[in-house]
Amino acid sequence: MESVGLSPNTAVYNSMISGFRNLDNLEAALKLYKRMQAEGVPCDLQTYTTLVDAFLKAGELVSGTDLYTEMLAKGFVPDIVTYGVLVNGLCKKGQIDNAQKKLEEMDRKGITPNVLIYNTLIAGHFREGNIQEAFRLHNEMLDRGLVPDDTTYDMLVSGKVKGQRSTSTPG
């Protein structure tokens, strides 16, 4: 683009940052982000959400949450995708309580969680051994009128079986 006198805009940078995130190349994504800033190309919610996701996928929880805080300070309002990224990243790092707080934050802001966010939280609670909370979240999902998918039911069945095994005593 630049070789023919064109400068990349926000959408082009976002596509490239997303590509590097998908390749698990946080360093390259951050270089593009810094270049964006240096060139005065405005960041948008997608820019921040993608970078937060890249940090969390790389296991850099503190940097990811710091960037999320920066995003909020700049006046960006998280959407369902941003919350999904946060819940997923926090659950994968064993931060189920913080992930649960994001669900509560969504409620306070009037954003209805989707099936994917519930599935992520249910899986996180099962991983942590919180079987009752996983089933409570399933019921909450139903109360909100959300329709569980195959993933939801697979987790509930396998979680119930594992829970029964761990509470039964050998013959």
N, C-alpha and C positions, 0 to 999 in steps of 0.2 A: 504494500500500500504506500509506504513512505517513499519508495523508489520512484513512484509516479506522482509524487506531490500530495498524496492524501494522508490525512492524520486519522488514526483510529479514534472512534468515539467510545462512549460508555458501553454500548452493546458489544462492540468488538472486543474490548478489554474483558468484559464479563465472560464472553465465550472462551477466550484464551485462558483466563484464570480458572474457569470451570474445567477446561481440558486438562490443565496441569493438576488440579485437584483430583480428577478422575484417574490420573496416572500416579497418584500419591507423591507428587513432586511439589511439596509445600514451598520449598526454596524458590522455585521458578514462579509460583503463583504470587509469592510475596514480592519478588522483583518487579513483576508487572504492576502490582498494587502501588509500589513506591514510584514506579515510572508514571503511572496514572496521575498520582498526586503531583509529581514534579512538573508534568506537562499541563496541569490545571484541568484535567479531564475529571468531571464530577463522578463521584461514587454514588451508587444507589443501593437500595435494600438488597438487591440480588448480589451486588459486589460483596457486601458485608456478610450476608448469609453464606455465600460460597466460601469465603475465607474462614469464617467461624467453623464451617464444616471441615475444611482442610486442616485447621488446627486440631480439631477434635479427633479426626481420623488419624492424625499423626501422633495422638496421645498427649498433645500439649493443651491440657485442660485449662490451665491458668491463662495462657496466651489467648485461647479461644474465648474464655469468659471476659477477659480484659477487652478484647476487640468488640464483643457484644456490648459491654458497658460503654465503650467509645461510640458505638453505633447509636445507642440510646441518647447519649449526651449530644450527639449531632442532630437529634430530632427525628430519627427514623423510628417508625413504629413496626415492631415485629409482626409478621403475618403467620399463617398456619405452617408455611414451609420453614420459616425461621424457628418456630417452636418445635417442629418435628426434628430439625437438625440438633437443637439443644437437648431435647429429651433423649434422642438416640445416643448422642455422644456421652451424656451424663450416665445413662444406663449402662453403656458398654464399659465405662470406667468404674462401675460399682457405686455410683453416686445416686442411688435410687431415691433417697430423700430429697435431693436437690431437683431431680427430674420430676418428682411428685409436686414440688413447689411450682414448677413451670406450669403444670396442669392447673394448679390453683390460680396462678397468675393469669392464665388464659381465661378462666372463669370470671375473674375480677374485671378483665378487659372486654368481656362479652364475646370472646372468640370461642366457638364450639370446636373442641378437639375432634379429629376424624378417627376412623378405624385404625389407621396406621399408627397414630400416636398411642391409642389405647393398647394396640398389640405390642408396641415397644415397651410400654409400662408393665403390661401383664407379663411379658417375657422377663423383664428385669426383676419383677417380684418373685417369679418362680425361681430364677437363678439365685436369688438371695434367700430362698426358702420361705418366703412370705406367701404361702398358699392361700390363706384366707383373704389377704389383700388383693391377690390376683383375681379371685372369684368376685370380690366386692367390686373391682373395677369392671369386670364383665357385666355385672348387674347394673352398674352405673351407665355403662354403654347402652344397655337395653332401655333403661329409663329415659335416656336422651333420644331414643328413637333410632339409634345407629344399628345397622345390620352387621353382625359379626360375619367375617369371611372364613374361608377354609383354614387360614393360618390361625385365627382366633380359636376355632374348635380343636385344631390339632394341638395347640398349646394347652388348652383346658383339659383335654383327655389325657395327654401325657403327663401334665402336672398333677392331675388327680391320681393317676396310677403311681407316680413316683411318691406322692404324699402318702398314699396308702401303704406302700412298701416300707417307707421310713417309720411309720407309726405301728406297724405290725411287729410282733415278736416272733422269733424263730420257733418252730414247732416243738 
